[in-house]
Amino acid sequence: MSFTYDEVGATRRDGYCPPGFHPLHVRTRIGEGEAVFRRAAEAVRTWEMHKALGVGVQADAERAVEGGDVTITLAGVIKAPCRVVWTVDEPRRAGWAYGTLDGHPECGEESFVVDRTGDGTVWLTVSAFSRPARWYSRAGGAATRGLQNAYARRCGKVLRELCSE
């Protein structure tokens, strides 16, 4: 399968959104300290956060790896095939991004990055750019974008809960 957009890897560029796409940027405070950072980073890299959201995850690797394919299934019906386009694994920053493949209801890219700031605060940032690719996502219009925003906010809430256990 091939990517459904041209600017593969563009979520690496903070705040960038290609023309014709809708931007998304949601930043959620997860907690504080090295242990919280390590736990959050692991939950993001191993699909644990996504699984805890209640979505189906079929991945060809146990961790997000560049070039790895993953299909997210919503409500057991909507399948969203993606490919990991980049990863980051640094002492204070960890995460990855995936891009949409043929058959995904949207067209674009989404990143999930955990970072630990200088004061020790741990954040999850979900950034994306997208546009509808299927009739039902086009028909949803602003509601579809609202669902994407709610999904990104829920990622932060779920990750915070995973890190407080």
N, CA and C of each residue as an Amber inpcrd file, in Angstrom:
protein
   495
   0.8470000  -1.1910000   0.0000000   0.0000000   0.0000000   0.0000000
   0.8840000   1.2440000   0.0000000   0.3490000   2.3020000  -0.5670000
   1.1290000   3.5380000  -0.6370000   0.4740000   4.6280000   0.2110000
   1.2850000   5.6260000   0.5470000   0.7810000   6.7700000   1.3050000
  -0.2450000   7.5270000   0.4660000  -1.1690000   8.1780000   1.1600000
  -2.2450000   8.9030000   0.4780000  -1.9920000  10.4140000   0.4300000
  -0.7740000  10.8250000   0.7270000  -0.4150000  12.2450000   0.7420000
   1.0610000  12.3680000   0.3890000   1.4790000  13.5620000   0.0300000
   2.8430000  13.7540000  -0.4650000   3.8770000  14.0700000   0.6080000
   3.5050000  14.8350000   1.6130000   4.5090000  15.3590000   2.5520000
   4.7630000  14.4060000   3.7260000   5.2330000  13.2190000   3.3910000
   5.4910000  12.1730000   4.3820000   6.5960000  12.6410000   5.3380000
   6.3160000  12.5600000   6.6250000   7.2760000  12.9690000   7.6490000
   7.1340000  14.4120000   8.0920000   6.1740000  15.1340000   7.5520000
   6.0500000  16.5680000   7.8250000   5.6450000  16.8950000   9.2630000
   5.1150000  15.9260000  10.0230000   4.7780000  16.2230000  11.4200000
   6.0250000  16.4360000  12.2690000   7.1840000  16.1170000  11.7700000
   8.4360000  16.4320000  12.4870000   8.6230000  17.9370000  12.6210000
   8.0520000  18.6790000  11.7020000   8.1960000  20.1370000  11.6890000
   7.0960000  20.7410000  12.5500000   7.4550000  21.2250000  13.7170000
   6.4790000  21.7850000  14.6540000   5.5930000  22.8300000  13.9970000
   4.2910000  22.6400000  14.1250000   3.3400000  23.6270000  13.6510000
   3.0930000  23.6410000  12.1600000   3.7380000  22.7610000  11.4140000
   3.5720000  22.7740000   9.9660000   2.2940000  22.0380000   9.5580000
   1.5670000  22.6030000   8.6210000   0.3910000  21.9750000   8.0440000
   0.3990000  22.2690000   6.5470000   0.4600000  21.2150000   5.7200000
   0.4700000  21.4530000   4.2730000  -0.8220000  22.1300000   3.8070000
  -0.7450000  22.8890000   2.7310000  -1.9480000  23.5270000   2.1890000
  -3.0260000  22.4910000   1.8770000  -4.2750000  22.8280000   2.1880000
  -5.4010000  21.9430000   1.9090000  -5.7040000  20.9480000   3.0040000
  -4.9220000  20.9600000   4.0890000  -5.1350000  20.0430000   5.2100000
  -5.5930000  20.8390000   6.4360000  -6.2290000  20.1410000   7.3740000
  -6.6340000  20.7470000   8.6360000  -5.6020000  20.3870000   9.7080000
  -5.1120000  21.3720000  10.4670000  -4.1300000  21.0780000  11.5140000
  -4.8040000  20.6100000  12.8120000  -4.0470000  19.8670000  13.5950000
  -4.4740000  19.4560000  14.9300000  -3.2480000  19.5190000  15.8260000
  -3.4180000  20.0900000  16.9980000  -2.3190000  20.1540000  17.9690000
  -2.9440000  20.1510000  19.3580000  -2.7480000  19.0470000  20.0840000
  -3.2990000  18.9160000  21.4340000  -2.1670000  18.5050000  22.3620000
  -1.9390000  19.3040000  23.3980000  -0.8670000  19.0310000  24.3610000
  -1.5000000  18.8110000  25.7240000  -1.1670000  17.6770000  26.3600000
  -1.7590000  17.3010000  27.6370000  -0.6630000  17.0300000  28.6590000
  -0.8140000  17.6140000  29.8410000   0.1270000  17.3560000  30.9410000
  -0.1530000  15.9610000  31.4890000   0.8980000  15.1320000  31.5600000
   0.7630000  13.7570000  32.0240000   1.1750000  13.6220000  33.4870000
   2.1840000  14.3520000  33.9050000   2.6760000  14.2580000  35.2760000
   4.0530000  14.8740000  35.3680000   4.8300000  14.3720000  36.3350000
   6.1720000  14.9080000  36.5400000   7.1620000  13.8060000  36.8460000
   8.3960000  14.0360000  36.4340000   9.4990000  13.1700000  36.8170000
   9.9110000  12.1530000  35.7790000  11.1100000  11.6310000  35.9970000
  11.7210000  10.6630000  35.0990000  10.8970000   9.3780000  34.9970000
  10.3920000   8.8800000  36.1200000   9.6190000   7.6280000  36.0940000
   8.3450000   7.7880000  35.2670000   7.6750000   8.9100000  35.3990000
   6.4640000   9.1640000  34.6060000   6.8320000   9.2620000  33.1340000
   7.9280000   9.9400000  32.8190000   8.3630000  10.0400000  31.4290000
   8.6240000   8.6490000  30.8530000   9.3800000   7.8230000  31.5660000
   9.7070000   6.4890000  31.0620000   8.4480000   5.6520000  30.8490000
   7.5200000   5.7050000  31.7960000   6.2690000   4.9410000  31.6960000
   5.4330000   5.4310000  30.5130000   5.3040000   6.7490000  30.3650000
   4.5220000   7.3210000  29.2680000   5.1430000   6.9750000  27.9200000
   6.4590000   7.1190000  27.8220000   7.1470000   6.8220000  26.5720000
   6.9380000   5.3660000  26.1710000   7.0310000   4.4790000  27.1230000
   6.8470000   3.0530000  26.8360000   5.4110000   2.7670000  26.3950000
   4.4390000   3.3730000  27.0510000   3.0340000   3.1600000  26.6940000
   2.7320000   3.6720000  25.2850000   3.3660000   4.7500000  24.8970000
   3.1560000   5.2880000  23.5450000   3.8710000   4.4160000  22.5120000
   5.0920000   4.0220000  22.7920000   5.8810000   3.2640000  21.8080000
   5.3820000   1.8490000  21.5780000   4.6880000   1.2550000  22.5680000
   4.2770000  -0.1510000  22.4750000   2.8000000  -0.3340000  22.1410000
   2.1110000   0.7070000  21.7210000   0.6820000   0.6760000  21.3650000
  -0.2190000   0.5680000  22.5850000   0.3530000   0.5120000  23.8040000
  -0.4570000   0.3610000  25.0090000  -1.4630000   1.4960000  25.1550000
  -1.0460000   2.7290000  24.8890000  -1.9650000   3.8560000  24.9970000
  -3.1310000   3.6790000  24.0320000  -2.8350000   3.3130000  22.7900000
  -3.8990000   3.1340000  21.8020000  -4.8560000   2.0170000  22.2200000
  -4.3120000   0.9080000  22.6750000  -5.1670000  -0.2060000  23.1030000
  -6.0410000   0.2040000  24.2820000  -5.4800000   0.9990000  25.2060000
  -6.2490000   1.4620000  26.3670000  -7.3690000   2.4240000  25.9620000
  -7.2520000   3.0170000  24.7880000  -8.3160000   3.8840000  24.2650000
  -9.5320000   3.0670000  23.8480000  -9.3320000   1.7630000  23.6680000
 -10.4240000   0.9030000  23.2460000 -10.4940000   0.6910000  21.7460000
  -9.4590000   1.0960000  21.0210000  -9.4270000   0.8580000  19.5840000
  -8.6770000  -0.4370000  19.3030000  -8.9930000  -1.0620000  18.1880000
  -8.2450000  -2.2400000  17.7850000  -6.9070000  -1.8360000  17.2060000
  -5.8770000  -2.6150000  17.4940000  -4.5400000  -2.3350000  16.9750000
  -3.9810000  -3.6220000  16.3850000  -3.7110000  -3.6020000  15.0930000
  -3.0300000  -4.7060000  14.4320000  -1.7420000  -4.1340000  13.8710000
  -0.6210000  -4.5170000  14.4630000   0.6730000  -3.9780000  14.0420000
   1.6070000  -5.1230000  13.6870000   2.5220000  -4.8610000  12.7680000
   3.4720000  -5.9040000  12.3960000   4.7050000  -5.9230000  13.2990000
   4.6930000  -5.0830000  14.3480000   5.7710000  -5.0740000  15.3410000
   5.1750000  -4.7200000  16.7050000   5.8270000  -5.1670000  17.7630000
   5.3380000  -4.8960000  19.1200000   5.5270000  -3.4450000  19.5320000
   6.3920000  -2.7390000  18.8220000   6.6800000  -1.3340000  19.0970000
   6.5700000  -0.5590000  17.7870000   6.3450000   0.7210000  17.8990000
   6.3270000   1.5690000  16.7100000   7.7480000   1.6440000  16.1570000
   7.9220000   1.1640000  14.9460000   9.2250000   1.2100000  14.2730000
   9.0250000   1.8340000  12.8960000   9.9790000   2.6440000  12.4950000
   9.8760000   3.3010000  11.2010000   9.6830000   2.2680000  10.0990000
   8.6830000   2.4800000   9.2680000   8.3650000   1.5620000   8.1840000
   7.3720000   0.4770000   8.5720000   7.0620000   0.3750000   9.8610000
   6.1170000  -0.6340000  10.3290000   4.6820000  -0.2550000   9.9960000
   3.8850000  -1.2470000   9.6490000   2.4790000  -1.0130000   9.3440000
   1.6150000  -1.3080000  10.5540000   0.5620000  -0.5160000  10.6970000
  -0.4010000  -0.6910000  11.7830000  -1.7740000  -0.3210000  11.2430000
  -2.7700000  -1.0900000  11.6370000  -4.1490000  -0.7650000  11.2870000
  -4.9120000  -0.5450000  12.5850000  -5.4910000   0.6290000  12.7000000
  -6.3320000   0.9730000  13.8420000  -7.7720000   0.7020000  13.4170000
  -8.5170000   0.0160000  14.2770000  -9.9080000  -0.3000000  13.9790000
 -10.7850000   0.4090000  15.0000000 -11.7440000   1.1690000  14.4950000
 -12.6730000   1.9080000  15.3470000 -14.0280000   1.2180000  15.3420000
 -14.5440000   0.9420000  16.5240000 -15.8570000   0.3160000  16.6910000
 -15.9490000  -1.0150000  15.9530000 -14.8210000  -1.6550000  15.7010000
 -14.8090000  -2.9350000  15.0130000 -15.2050000  -2.8560000  13.5510000
 -15.4350000  -1.6580000  13.0510000 -15.9580000  -1.4930000  11.6920000
 -15.0200000  -0.6900000  10.7990000 -14.6090000   0.4780000  11.2620000
 -13.7870000   1.3670000  10.4400000 -12.3220000   0.9820000  10.6000000
 -11.6980000   0.6090000   9.5040000 -10.2850000   0.2450000   9.5140000
  -9.4680000   1.4000000   8.9600000  -8.3810000   1.7140000   9.6790000
  -7.5400000   2.8450000   9.3200000  -6.0930000   2.3700000   9.1680000
  -5.6950000   1.9290000   7.9540000  -4.3190000   1.4680000   7.7480000
  -3.3240000   2.6250000   7.7010000  -2.2040000   2.4380000   8.3940000
  -1.1670000   3.4740000   8.5060000   0.2180000   2.8280000   8.4460000
   1.2170000   3.6780000   8.2510000   2.6200000   3.2380000   8.3110000
   3.3930000   4.2470000   9.1520000   4.2320000   3.7450000  10.0540000
   5.0550000   4.6170000  10.8890000   6.0930000   5.2840000   9.9950000
   6.1060000   6.6270000  10.0340000   6.9970000   7.3780000   9.1350000
   8.2430000   7.8990000   9.8370000   8.1950000   8.0600000  11.1320000
   9.3840000   8.4390000  11.8990000   9.1900000   8.0840000  13.3600000
  10.3110000   7.9270000  14.0480000  10.3080000   7.6970000  15.4890000
  11.3570000   8.6080000  16.1160000  11.1940000   8.8360000  17.4050000
  12.1900000   9.5860000  18.1610000  12.3560000   8.8910000  19.5110000
  13.5900000   8.7020000  19.9400000  13.8840000   8.0640000  21.2180000
  15.1020000   8.7650000  21.8090000  14.8210000   9.8300000  22.5550000
  15.8680000  10.6500000  23.1620000  15.6700000  10.6590000  24.6750000
  16.6600000  11.1380000  25.4380000  16.5370000  11.1380000  26.8980000
  15.3130000  11.9040000  27.4260000  14.8550000  12.9240000  26.7120000
  13.7080000  13.7110000  27.1830000  12.5620000  13.7700000  26.1780000
  12.6270000  12.9450000  25.1330000  11.6110000  12.9960000  24.0830000
  11.5070000  11.6280000  23.4220000  10.2660000  11.1200000  23.3100000
  10.0560000   9.8130000  22.6930000   8.6930000   9.7920000  22.0100000
   8.6280000   9.1090000  20.8910000   7.3540000   8.9810000  20.2060000
   7.5250000   8.6040000  18.7570000   6.4800000   8.8340000  17.9880000
   6.4670000   8.4280000  16.5930000   5.3040000   9.0970000  15.8670000
   5.2910000   8.9250000  14.5540000   4.1830000   9.4170000  13.7260000
   3.8360000   8.3650000  12.6980000   2.5640000   8.3200000  12.3500000
   2.1760000   7.4630000  11.2460000   1.4300000   8.2430000  10.1890000
   1.5490000   7.7310000   8.9610000   0.8910000   8.3380000   7.8290000
  -0.1680000   7.4070000   7.2880000  -1.1830000   7.9870000   6.6800000
  -2.3000000   7.2040000   6.1810000  -1.9470000   6.4700000   4.8930000
  -2.5060000   5.2750000   4.7850000  -2.3470000   4.4450000   3.5930000
  -3.6970000   4.3130000   2.8940000  -3.6760000   3.7610000   1.6800000
  -4.9180000   3.5270000   0.9480000  -5.9150000   2.7800000   1.8350000
  -7.1560000   3.2550000   1.8540000  -8.2050000   2.6310000   2.6550000
  -8.4960000   3.3510000   3.9530000  -7.6310000   4.2840000   4.3580000
  -7.8560000   5.0500000   5.5900000  -8.9660000   6.0740000   5.3340000
  -9.8370000   6.3370000   6.3320000 -10.9020000   7.3210000   6.1200000
 -10.4030000   8.7620000   6.0040000  -9.1910000   9.0210000   6.4410000
  -8.5880000  10.3460000   6.3500000  -7.3240000  10.2420000   5.5120000
  -6.8030000  11.3790000   5.1610000  -5.5620000  11.4790000   4.4080000
  -4.6610000  12.4100000   5.2060000  -3.4840000  11.9470000   5.6150000
  -2.5780000  12.8070000   6.3630000  -1.6770000  12.0420000   7.3060000
  -1.2590000  12.7450000   8.3500000  -0.2540000  12.2060000   9.2650000
  -0.5690000  12.6340000  10.6910000  -0.1930000  11.7870000  11.6510000
  -0.4380000  12.0920000  13.0650000   0.7550000  11.6260000  13.8840000
   1.1860000  12.4770000  14.8350000   2.3100000  12.1190000  15.7000000
   1.8750000  12.0950000  17.1580000   2.5650000  11.2530000  17.9260000
   2.3380000  11.0910000  19.3570000   3.6990000  11.1800000  20.0280000
   3.9610000  12.2900000  20.7050000   5.2920000  12.5250000  21.2790000
   5.1730000  12.8680000  22.7570000   5.9410000  12.1630000  23.5740000
   6.0460000  12.4340000  25.0030000   7.3400000  13.1950000  25.2150000
   7.2590000  14.3130000  25.9590000   8.4980000  15.0200000  26.2700000
   8.5030000  15.4440000  27.7360000   9.7130000  15.5800000  28.2440000
   9.9250000  16.0120000  29.6300000  10.6650000  17.3390000  29.5750000
   9.9990000  18.3840000  30.0670000  10.5690000  19.7220000  30.0010000
  11.6320000  19.9100000  31.0790000  12.2890000  21.0550000  31.0530000
  13.3640000  21.3590000  31.9950000  12.9400000  21.3200000  33.4420000
  11.6710000  21.6270000  33.7290000  11.2020000  21.5830000  35.1180000
  10.7080000  20.1940000  35.5230000  10.8300000  19.2030000  34.6090000
  10.4480000  17.8300000  34.9190000   9.0270000  17.4660000  34.5420000
   8.2640000  18.4190000  34.0230000   6.8820000  18.1280000  33.6430000
   6.8640000  17.2670000  32.3790000   5.9970000  16.2630000  32.3830000
   5.8720000  15.3350000  31.2590000   4.5940000  15.6690000  30.4920000
   4.7330000  15.7910000  29.1840000   3.6210000  16.1600000  28.3080000
   3.4670000  15.1510000  27.1850000   2.2330000  14.9600000  26.7400000
   1.9610000  14.2480000  25.4930000   1.4700000  15.2860000  24.5000000
   2.0750000  15.3070000  23.3280000   1.6220000  16.1850000  22.2530000
   1.1680000  15.3200000  21.0840000  -0.0730000  15.5150000  20.6950000
  -0.6230000  14.8570000  19.5120000  -0.7680000  15.9470000  18.4500000
  -0.0520000  15.7810000  17.3630000  -0.1010000  16.7420000  16.2570000
  -0.4910000  15.9970000  14.9870000  -1.2500000  16.6700000  14.1460000
  -1.6660000  16.0220000  12.9020000  -2.0220000  17.0530000  11.8540000
  -2.0470000  16.5900000  10.6370000  -2.6850000  17.3330000   9.5500000
  -3.4660000  16.2940000   8.7560000  -4.6780000  16.6510000   8.3870000
  -5.5170000  15.6790000   7.7000000  -6.5760000  16.3710000   6.8560000
  -7.1630000  15.5720000   5.9830000  -8.3340000  15.9650000   5.2090000
  -9.1030000  14.6730000   4.9150000 -10.3960000  14.7790000   4.6710000
 -11.1930000  13.5760000   4.4300000 -10.7320000  12.8150000   3.1890000
 -10.8210000  11.4800000   3.2820000 -10.4610000  10.6420000   2.1470000
 -11.6180000   9.7320000   1.7200000 -12.6210000   9.5950000   2.5420000
 -13.7790000   8.7440000   2.2540000 -15.0420000   9.5800000   2.2700000
 -16.0780000   9.0890000   1.6350000 -17.3430000   9.8340000   1.5640000
 -17.8810000  10.1500000   2.9470000 -17.7800000   9.1900000   3.8940000
 -18.3580000   9.4120000   5.2250000 -17.5490000  10.4030000   6.0540000
 -16.2420000  10.4770000   5.8460000 -15.4670000  11.4950000   6.5710000
 -15.6940000  12.8690000   5.9530000 -15.9090000  12.9230000   4.6440000
 -16.2630000  14.1980000   4.0040000 -17.6430000  14.6520000   4.4700000
 -18.5970000  13.7240000   4.5340000 -19.9630000  14.0610000   4.9500000
 -19.9920000  14.5570000   6.3920000 -19.0720000  14.0690000   7.2150000
 -19.0160000  14.4860000   8.6180000 -18.5430000  15.9090000   8.8140000
 -17.8020000  16.4420000   7.8370000 -17.3330000  17.8220000   7.8950000
 -16.6710000  18.1810000   9.2100000 -17.1500000  19.2640000   9.8350000
 -16.5720000  19.7600000  11.0880000 -16.7130000  18.7390000  12.2110000
 -17.7480000  17.9090000  12.1630000 -17.9270000  16.8890000  13.2040000
 -16.7800000  15.8770000  13.1710000 -16.3140000  15.5480000  11.9750000
 -15.1830000  14.6270000  11.8550000 -13.9440000  15.2190000  12.5170000
 -13.6840000  16.5000000  12.2800000 -12.5400000  17.1670000  12.9190000
 -12.7260000  17.2220000  14.4300000 -13.9590000  17.4220000  14.8740000
 -14.2450000  17.4110000  16.3080000 -13.9460000  16.0640000  16.9310000
 -14.2620000  14.9860000  16.2270000 -13.9600000  13.6460000  16.7250000
 -12.4500000  13.4170000  16.7950000 -11.7120000  13.9350000  15.8100000
 -10.2580000  13.8080000  15.8430000  -9.6800000  14.5400000  17.0510000
 -10.2090000  15.7210000  17.3250000  -9.7460000  16.4980000  18.4750000
 -10.0820000  15.7700000  19.7730000 -11.2830000  15.2110000  19.8670000
 -11.6750000  14.4630000  21.0640000 -10.7800000  13.2340000  21.2480000
 -10.4170000  12.5740000  20.1470000  -9.5390000  11.4120000  20.2050000
  -8.1710000  11.8200000  20.7580000  -7.6420000  12.9410000  20.2840000
  -6.3330000  13.4180000  20.7580000  -6.3920000  13.7720000  22.2490000
  -7.4590000  14.4140000  22.6720000  -7.6140000  14.7400000  24.1060000
  -7.7330000  13.4560000  24.9350000  -8.4530000  12.4850000  24.4070000
  -8.6130000  11.2060000  25.1190000  -7.2770000  10.4780000  25.2360000
  -6.4290000  10.5820000  24.2210000  -5.0810000   9.9930000  24.3080000
  -4.3690000  10.5060000  25.5570000  -4.4000000  11.8220000  25.7710000
  -3.7520000  12.4060000  26.9350000  -4.3410000  11.9210000  28.2370000
  -5.6620000  11.8660000  28.3050000  -6.3320000  11.4100000  29.5290000
  -5.9800000   9.9550000  29.8350000  -6.0410000   9.1160000  28.8330000
  -5.7280000   7.6960000  29.0170000  -4.2750000   7.5050000  29.4110000
  -3.3630000   8.2410000  28.7720000  -1.9440000   8.1110000  29.1120000
  -1.6920000   8.5700000  30.5410000  -2.3280000   9.6490000  30.9660000
  -2.1810000  10.1170000  32.3540000  -2.6600000   9.0300000  33.3230000
  -3.7810000   8.3740000  32.9950000  -4.2890000   7.3020000  33.8550000
  -3.3240000   6.1150000  33.8950000  -2.7680000   5.7480000  32.7410000
  -1.8000000   4.6430000  32.7050000  -0.5780000   4.9470000  33.5550000
  -0.1620000   6.2060000  33.5690000   1.0440000   6.6030000  34.2980000
   0.7870000   6.7900000  35.8010000  -0.4630000   6.8480000  36.1980000
  -0.7670000   7.0220000  37.6250000  -1.0340000   5.6900000  38.3180000
  -1.0610000   4.6180000  37.5370000  -1.3200000   3.2810000  38.1210000
  -0.1110000   2.7820000  38.8810000
